[in-house]
Amino acid sequence: MRIEALLPAGIDPRCTPERLAARLAELERDLFTHGVRFHNGRRVVTGYSYGEFYDWDLYFECLFLSYLGHAEFCRTNVEMFLDEQEPSGFIPRTMGVAYPKPRHHFKPFLAQTALLGCRETGDCRWLQGKYYDRLANYIDYWFRHCDADKNGLPFWDGSDHSGMDNQSPRLGFIGVMEYEGVDLAVYLVRELRAMAALAALLGREADAADLAARAKALTARIEKTFWDESAGFYFDRSERTGALNRLKTVSGLLPLWLGTIRPERAERLVREHLLNPEEFWLQYPVATWAKNETGYYQERKGGECNWMGPTWIPTNYMILHGLMRHGFWKEAEALAAKTFEMALLESTTREYYNGETGTGQGLSPFWGWSALAYVMPFEARERYAPDDPECTAFRRIETAG
């Protein structure tokens, strides 16, 4: 498809096809000049100029790369991490020397990344044998070692483990292995679904049925455990006390991404919270920490990656597809257009953004997951979901680069 197909209607006139074409060319140049590395003979990719490889970043980077026709990184990066697996199933969530996380298990995105690559190429034979077994072992690690009360809902090892680095009021610090994360449970459902799809592709029908059943059961636990009827919101839960941690954060919106929320709950979540300008719907939504919660702030105070209010593209992307899955088409298009405009009006793609002003923060330039901002309006308008396990006809940007 041509660049013009990516542009939403009715946005700032400075968002021209020429500006977008230049931005996509810059992204592709930076990505393949600075982001592509070699590791043990494999060509792998990272969105970070300091050379670190991260867990959930990989999945969103590969979603954007699907538009450029580069499915190979789904395989090479996944293999790189699986090769580091310990017998217990543990895989460290980072690879590199800048920010090692030797005690943090890889977030539940490996199977989704592997499935994305298999669907793009039509070939999953590389997973036969050890890599399939390692994927299964890595998923099971979450339930064996990160679920002390054995209720089927694993916990994060503090906010840094979740990737929402400084949301310590929600999840505690490193070593506080207490809070069952709404976000974690959502990722695990999607990971179990992806693993079921991989099992089916490999002819492992019994595994596929078992994994699908586990995903369905975990979905039910999310609805039973995290939903608070009085607030109309999903909250994390303390394993130690059994109480919900009633802080409104972007994590509580992510069950939308599963596409299985009861209609009345989805309606409340969207109308009362997501679209509320005093909570999440800022000038450039979606706030990662509700505006009316204690601790909210937009501009970083030091060198921190700030998740206490700023807008991050990957969480916007998850919410976008959650809105689409629940039929909130108008709201999805509005979110996509706002995100697109915010990213394109900056002088270059940034790591994250001030949700009140649209000003970029963090790495500059950034060629990682924020690139998804430029395809979100197209996905909303065309109802295209490359993250859907049923998607097989992948779209390409004809004039990128």
N, C-alpha and C positions, 0 to 999 in steps of 0.2 A: 504494500500500500504506500501511497505517497504521503509526504509530510502533511499536506493539507488535511488529510483524514484524521490527524491527531488533534487538531485545534477545536476547542469547544466554542460554542456561539456565545456572544454577549459578554466577552471579557475585555479587559483593558486593551485599547487599540495598539499599544506597544507590543503586544504578543502576536507578532506577525509570523507568517511561514518562514521568512528569511531568518528571523531571530531564532526560531525553533531549529531550523536546519543547522545554523551555526552552533547552537548549543549541543545538538546531538553529535555533530562532527567533533566538537571539543571533547565530549564525553568518550566517544569511541577512541579517539586518539590517546587520551590520557589513560584509558582503561588498558589498551593494548601496548602502550609504551611503558607505563609505570605499574599497572596492576597485574599483568601476567608475569608469573615467575616460574622457575623450575625447581621441583622438589623431588629428589630421588628419581630423576629421569622423567618425571611427569610435568606436563605444562598445566599449571594451576593458576587460579585468579584470586585476587583480593581487592576490595575497594579502598584499602588503607595505604597511604603513602609510606607509612613506617613499616610495612611488610607483614603485619600480623594478620592471621586468618582467624575468623570468628565463625561461630556456629550458625545462628539464625540469619546473620548477614548473607551467608552463602546462598540460602534458598531464595531470598529476594533479589540478590544479584543475578542469579540464574534465571529468574523470571524475566528480568529486563533483557538478559542476553538471549533469551528465546526469540526476541524480536530481531536480533542481529544474526540469528542462525548458528549460534555457538552452544550446542548442547553438550559438547565434549567435556565442559567443566563440571557438569552434573556428575559425571563419572569420575574424573580425575581427582577432584577435591574430595568427594565421598570416599574414594579408595584411600587417599592420603590420611584421612582421619581414622578410617577403619583399621588401617595398618598400625595405628598407635594403641589399639584396644588392649586392655589388660584382661586376664582370664575371667575376672569377675563380671565383665561386660562394660566396665568403665572406660570412657573416652574423654580426655580433657577437652574443654570447650574452646580452647584457643590453640593455635599452632604458630610458633615464632618465638622471638626472644624479647619482644617489647613488653607484653603484658601476660606472662604465663599464668594459667589458672589450674594448678595441679590437682586441686580438690573439687573442682566444679565439673560435673558431668555435662556432656554435650546436650544442649537443649533439643527437644524433640522435633527435629527438622531433617534428619539424615534420610529417612525413608521417603519423605516428601520430595527431597531433592533428587534422590535416585529414581523415583517414579517419574518425575518431570522429564529427566533425561531419557528414560526408557520410552516414554510416550512420544517424545520428539523424534527419536531415531528409529523407533519400532524394533529395538533390539535390547533385550535385558539378559542376554546369555552371560554377560560378564558377572552377573550376580549369582549364577549357579555355584553351589558349593560354599566356600568359606565366607564370601561376602554376604550372602543371604543369612547364614548362621550368625555372623557377627552383628548384622542389623537386628536380628531377633534378640540376641543376647544384650545388645545395648538398650533396646526398648525395655526389656524385662528388668534391667538394672534399676530403672526408676521405681518399679514396684517392689523389688526385693530389698533395696537399700535406702530408699528415700520416702518410706511410708511407715513410720514407727508405730502408728496405731492400727495399721493394716485395715484401713477403711476403704482402700482402693484409690485414695487421693494423695499423691506424692507432694512433698514440700520442696521449696527452694532453700538453698543455703544462703539466705540473705538476699538483699536487693541486687547486689552486683551479679549474682548468679543468674538472676532473671533477665539481665541485659538492660533493665531499667535502673541504671547504675545507682542513683542516689535516692531511690524511693525507700529509704530505710524506715520511715514511719509505717510503711505498709508491710515490709517483710523483714525488718531488722538488718543487722550487718552480717558480714561473713562469720560463720560459726553459729549463728542463730538459726538452727534448722528446725523451725517451728511452724511456719505458715504455709498451709496448703494454698497454692496460688490458683486463682481462677484462670489466669493466662496459661499456666502450666497444664492444667487439666484440658483446656481447649486444644493446646498443641498436641497433647498426648492422644486425644480422640482423633485428630487429623493424622497423626503418625500411625496409629493403629489401622485407620482406614487405608492409608497409603500402603502399609505393609500387607494388608489383606489383598489389595489390588496387585501388588508384586507377586504374592503367593499364587494368585489366580493365573497371572501371566506365565508363571513358571510351572503350572500344572499341579501345584500343591493345594488341591481343593480342600482337604481337611484343615490345613493351616488357614486358608482363606476364610472358611466358615467360622473357625474359632476366633480369629482376629476381628472379624466383623462383629461377632457377638460381644467381644470385650469392648469394642468401641461403643456399641449401643448401650452396654451396661454403664460405662463411664459417663456417657452423655446423660443418662438418668441420674447419676450421682451428682453431676454438676447442678442439675435442676433442683434436686432435693436438698443439697447441702448449702450451696452458695447464694441461692435466691433469697432476698429479704422482701417479703410482701409489703411491709409497711413503707419501705423506701422505694420499692420498684426497681431494685438494683441488685447486682451480683457483687458480693464481698468475699475477700479471702477469709480463711478460717484458721484459727490457732489450734494446733494439735494438743497443746498443753492444757488449754482451758475449754476447748470446744466452742468458744465464742467467735462470732464473726468480727473481723476488724473493719469497722464501719467507716472506711475512708473511700471517698468516691475518686477513683482513678480510671485511666483508660483501660486497665485490665478488666474492669467490670462491664465494659462494652463489648469485649471480644467474643463472648458466647454467640453473638450475632453471626460470626464467621462460620459457625457450624451449620447454620441454616435450619436448625431444628427447634428453635425456641417457640413456645406456644405463642400464637398470634397476639393474645392480650398482653403477654409479657414483653414481646418485641415492641408493641405499640407504646407501652409505658417507657421502656428503655430509650426509645428514639425520641418520643415527644416530650417526656418530662426531663430527660437528662442530656442526651446527645445534642438536641437542638436548643437547649437552654443556654442563652448567652452569659448567664451567671455561673455556668458550670463548664461545659465543653465547647460550645459553639462560639468561639472567639471570632475576631475579624478574619483570621486565617485558622480555621479549626483543623484538627481536633486537639484541644488541650490534653496533655498527658496526665495532668493533675487538676482536678476541678478548681475553678477560679475561686469558689467560695469555701474551699477547704484550707485549714491552717497549714502554712508552709509553702503555699503557692508562690512561685516567682518565675519570671521569664528570662531575664538576662543572666548569663553565667557569672558567678562571683569570683571564680578563679579559673582553674583549668579543668573543672569538672564537666562531664557529659551530663547535661541537666535534663532530667525527666520529671521535674516538679512543676510543669506547666507548658514548656515549649512544645511545638508541633514537630512530630517525627513522621517521615513519609511511610515507613513500614506499618506503623499502627494505623495511619490513615488508610493504607491499602487494605489491611484486614477488615477495617470497618466498612470501607467502600463495598467490598464483596459480601460482607454481611448484610448490608442494606439491599444489595441486589438479590441475594438469596431469599430475602423476606419480602420482596416486592416493593421496596421503597425507592422506586426508580427516580422520582423527582429529586429526592434528598441525595441519592447517590450521585446524580449528575451535578448537583450543587457542590457537594464535597469535592468531587473530582476537579471541577472548574476552579474552585478556590485554591486547591493544592497546586494545580498546574500554574496558575497565575503567580502564586507566591514564589514558586521555584524559578520560573522563567524570567521574572522581573529582576531577580538578583543578577549581579554581574557574572556569576558562575554558580554551578551547582554546589550546595553546601550540605554539611552533615545533618543539621537540623535548623529549626527556624523559630524566631519569636512569633508566637501566635497572635499577638496584638498588633504588631507592626509589619510582619512579614520579613524582617531582617534576618539574614542568614547567620548562623553561629557554627562553631566547631571548625572542622577541616575545610580548607579552601585552597584549591578546588577539591571537590569530592566526587569520585566516580563510582561510588558504591550504590547502596540500595535506594538512595534518593532519586536516582534516575527514573524510578517507577512513576514519579510525578508527571512525566511527560506523556505517558501512555494511559493514565487513569481516565481522562475524559473519553478517549476512544472506547475503552472497555465498558464504561458506564453507558455510553450512547448505543453501542453495538451489542450490549449484553454479552460481552466476550469475557470468558473466565479461564485464562491459561492455568490457573491454580486448581481447576476442577479435574479430578481424576478421569472424568469422561471426555475431556477435551483431547482431540487427536489432530484437528486441523489448526496448526499454529500459524499465526499471522507474522509477516515480516515487514520491516520498514524498508522500502525500496531505496531511499536516497540517503540513509544514514551514512555518515563518513564522507 
